[in-house]
Amino acid sequence: MIRDLPDSLLSVIYPQECRVCGGEVEALSDGIACRSCWAETKIFAGNETLCEKCGAFLFDGQSRYPAFCRKCDEQNFDAAVAVGLYEKALAASVLSLKKTPRLAGKIKELLARICDRITVDKTSSLIIPVPLSPRRLHDRGFNQATIIGKAISKQLRISVDETTLIRRVDTPMHRAGMDRKARGMTVKNAFNIVRPKLIEGCNVVLVDDVLTSGETVSSCAKILKKNGAARVDVITLARAA
C-alpha cells in the first residue's frame, strides 16, 4: 500500500537528509541526495568530450574528432562508459551503495540512459560484476557491483554471471593516495577464471561502481581475454575526474 503513495508524499512521511548538503531530499527516487545536488553533479549527457576508450572527462562541448586521453592506451578493456563524474550526488550514491544494497530510481534511470547508448549482441554477451574477495564479500554481505549489474541486465536483457570471474586475493580498501603503478601492483594476479568455457567468444560487459585509474578493470579484462573473451566493455556508475 505504501508503494502506491506518490513519491513526493512519501518524502514528507519519511523525510531524509541530503548526504551532500544536509538539506532535505524532495523525492525518495532521488536516493540520498536532493535535486539541487543532483543538478550540480556532472552527469554525462553527450554534450561533453570523453576519452573514446576509458571514458575520462576531457572537456565540455563535443569534439569534432575522436578524442583519447592516452593514459589508458595499454589497458586491456576495449571501452568504458560511466553515468558521470565521481562527485557530489553521484559520489554520495556510490558510498551509500557500499552499505545498502539498493539502487534509487534516479540511479536506475541514469543507468538506463547508458544502456541506450551502447550496442551489445544479446546472443553472445554476458554481464560480469567485478568480484570482491571472499573475505570482503563476507564482511559486506553483498557485492555492490552485482547490484549494478542486475539493473543493467534488466535493461540490456542479458545474463549476469557472478561466478566465472573470481578475486583470489584481497586488495587494500583505501588506495586513493596510490599512483597508477602502485594501484596496478595491488591487483596484479588478483583475479582468476574458474569456468573459461562460459566466456569463450563472449562480449563481456564488466560492471563496477567507480572507475579510477582503470587498473582493476584492466586486470579483469586481461584474464577474461586470456581465457577466450572476444571483447570487454566496462560500465560504472562513476568516473573519477
C-alpha positions in Angstrom: 0.0 0.0 0.0 2.9 2.4 0.8 4.3 1.8 -2.7 1.1 3.2 -4.2 1.7 6.6 -2.5 3.1 9.4 -4.6 6.9 9.8 -4.3 6.6 13.4 -3.1 4.2 12.3 -0.3 6.4 9.5 0.8 9.3 12.0 1.2 7.1 14.0 3.5 6.1 11.0 5.6 9.7 9.7 5.6 11.9 12.8 5.3 15.6 12.2 4.6 18.6 14.5 4.8 20.7 15.0 1.8 24.1 13.3 2.3 25.8 16.1 0.3 24.5 19.4 1.5 22.4 18.4 4.6 19.2 19.8 3.1 16.0 17.8 2.5 15.6 15.2 -0.2 12.4 16.1 -2.0 11.8 12.7 -3.6 12.6 9.2 -2.5 13.5 8.3 -6.1 16.5 10.7 -5.8 18.0 8.4 -3.2 20.3 10.1 -0.7 20.8 13.4 -2.5 18.5 16.4 -3.1 17.6 17.7 -6.5 19.9 20.7 -6.2 22.9 18.5 -5.5 21.9 16.2 -8.4 21.7 19.3 -10.6 25.2 20.3 -9.6 26.7 16.8 -10.3 28.4 16.3 -13.7 26.2 13.7 -15.4 27.4 12.7 -18.9 24.7 13.7 -21.4 26.6 13.5 -24.7 27.4 17.2 -24.8 30.9 16.7 -23.4 34.1 15.2 -24.8 35.2 12.0 -23.2 38.1 9.7 -23.9 36.9 7.2 -26.5 38.4 4.3 -24.7 38.3 4.9 -20.9 35.5 7.5 -20.7 37.6 10.1 -18.9 36.1 13.6 -19.0 38.3 15.8 -21.2 36.3 19.0 -21.6 32.8 20.4 -22.1 31.5 20.6 -25.6 31.7 17.9 -28.3 35.0 17.3 -30.2 34.8 17.1 -34.0 37.2 14.2 -33.9 37.6 11.1 -31.7 39.5 12.1 -28.5 41.8 9.9 -26.4 43.5 10.7 -23.1 46.4 8.3 -23.9 46.7 7.4 -20.3 44.6 4.2 -21.0 46.4 3.1 -24.2 47.9 0.0 -22.5 44.8 -1.0 -20.6 43.2 -4.3 -21.6 39.5 -3.4 -21.8 38.0 -2.1 -25.1 35.9 0.8 -24.0 34.4 2.2 -20.7 31.3 4.3 -20.1 30.0 5.9 -16.8 27.0 7.7 -15.6 29.0 10.8 -14.6 31.9 12.2 -12.5 32.6 10.8 -9.1 31.4 14.0 -7.2 28.5 15.3 -5.1 25.3 13.3 -5.5 26.9 10.5 -7.6 29.8 10.1 -5.1 27.4 10.0 -2.2 25.2 7.4 -4.0 28.2 5.2 -4.6 29.3 5.4 -1.0 25.7 4.6 0.1 25.6 1.6 -2.2 28.6 0.1 -0.4 26.4 0.0 2.8 22.9 -0.6 1.4 22.2 -3.0 -1.5 19.6 -0.8 -3.2 19.6 1.5 -6.2 17.5 4.6 -6.1 15.1 5.2 -9.0 17.4 8.1 -10.1 20.4 5.8 -10.5 18.3 3.2 -12.4 17.1 5.9 -14.8 20.7 7.1 -15.4 21.9 3.5 -16.0 19.1 3.0 -18.5 20.4 6.0 -20.4 23.8 4.5 -20.6 22.3 1.2 -21.8 20.6 3.1 -24.6 24.0 4.4 -25.8 25.7 1.1 -26.2 25.2 -1.8 -28.6 25.5 -5.4 -27.5 24.9 -8.7 -29.2 22.4 -10.3 -26.9 23.2 -13.8 -28.2 26.9 -13.6 -27.2 27.1 -11.1 -24.4 27.4 -11.6 -20.7 27.4 -9.2 -17.7 30.2 -9.9 -15.2 30.5 -7.8 -12.0 34.0 -7.1 -10.7 34.2 -9.5 -7.8 35.0 -8.9 -4.2 37.4 -11.1 -2.3 35.7 -13.9 -0.2 36.6 -12.0 3.0 35.3 -8.7 1.8 32.1 -10.3 0.5 31.6 -12.0 3.8 32.1 -8.7 5.7 29.9 -6.6 3.5 27.2 -9.3 2.8 26.8 -8.3 -0.9 28.8 -7.1 -3.9 27.7 -3.6 -4.9 28.9 -4.3 -8.5 26.4 -7.2 -8.7 23.6 -4.8 -7.7 24.5 -2.5 -10.5 25.0 -5.5 -12.9 21.5 -6.8 -12.2 20.0 -3.3 -13.0 21.9 -3.3 -16.3 20.8 -6.8 -17.0 17.1 -5.8 -16.9 17.8 -3.0 -19.4 20.0 -5.0 -21.8 18.2 -8.3 -21.3 21.5 -10.3 -21.0 22.5 -12.6 -18.2 24.7 -11.8 -15.2 27.5 -14.2 -14.3 28.7 -13.8 -10.7 30.8 -17.0 -10.5 33.2 -17.3 -13.5 35.5 -14.4 -12.6 36.8 -14.6 -9.0 39.1 -12.4 -6.9 41.8 -14.6 -5.4 43.4 -12.1 -3.0 42.3 -9.0 -1.0 43.4 -5.6 -2.2 43.8 -2.5 0.0 40.4 -0.8 0.7 42.0 2.7 0.6 44.1 3.3 -2.5 43.3 7.0 -3.1 46.9 8.0 -2.4 48.4 5.5 -4.7 49.7 6.3 -8.2 48.7 4.3 -11.3 51.7 2.0 -11.0 51.0 1.2 -7.3 47.3 0.6 -8.0 48.3 -1.8 -10.8 50.5 -3.8 -8.4 47.7 -4.2 -5.9 45.6 -6.0 -8.5 48.3 -7.9 -10.4 47.3 -11.6 -10.5 44.4 -10.8 -8.2 41.7 -12.4 -10.4 41.1 -15.8 -11.9 38.7 -17.6 -14.2 37.1 -20.8 -13.0 34.8 -21.6 -15.9 36.6 -20.5 -19.1 34.2 -22.4 -21.4 31.4 -20.0 -20.4 33.2 -16.9 -21.7 34.8 -18.3 -24.9 33.9 -15.9 -27.8 31.7 -13.8 -25.5 31.5 -10.0 -25.4 31.7 -9.3 -21.7 30.1 -6.2 -20.1 32.3 -5.7 -17.0 30.5 -3.8 -14.2 31.8 -1.9 -11.2 30.8 1.1 -9.1 33.7 3.5 -9.8 36.5 3.6 -12.4 39.5 5.5 -11.0 42.8 4.6 -12.6 41.3 1.7 -14.6 43.8 -0.8 -13.2 41.2 -3.0 -11.6 39.0 -3.4 -14.7 42.1 -3.7 -16.9 43.3 -6.6 -14.8 39.9 -8.2 -15.0 39.8 -7.7 -18.8 43.3 -9.2 -19.2 42.3 -12.5 -17.5 38.9 -12.6 -19.3 40.6 -12.2 -22.8 43.3 -14.6 -21.9 40.5 -17.2 -21.3 38.7 -16.5 -24.5 36.5 -13.4 -24.2 36.3 -11.6 -27.5 35.7 -8.2 -26.1 35.4 -6.5 -22.7 33.4 -3.3 -22.3 33.1 -1.6 -18.9 30.1 0.2 -17.3 30.5 2.0 -14.0 28.3 4.4 -12.0 31.0 7.0 -11.7 34.3 8.0 -13.3 37.0 9.7 -11.3 38.0 13.1 -12.6 
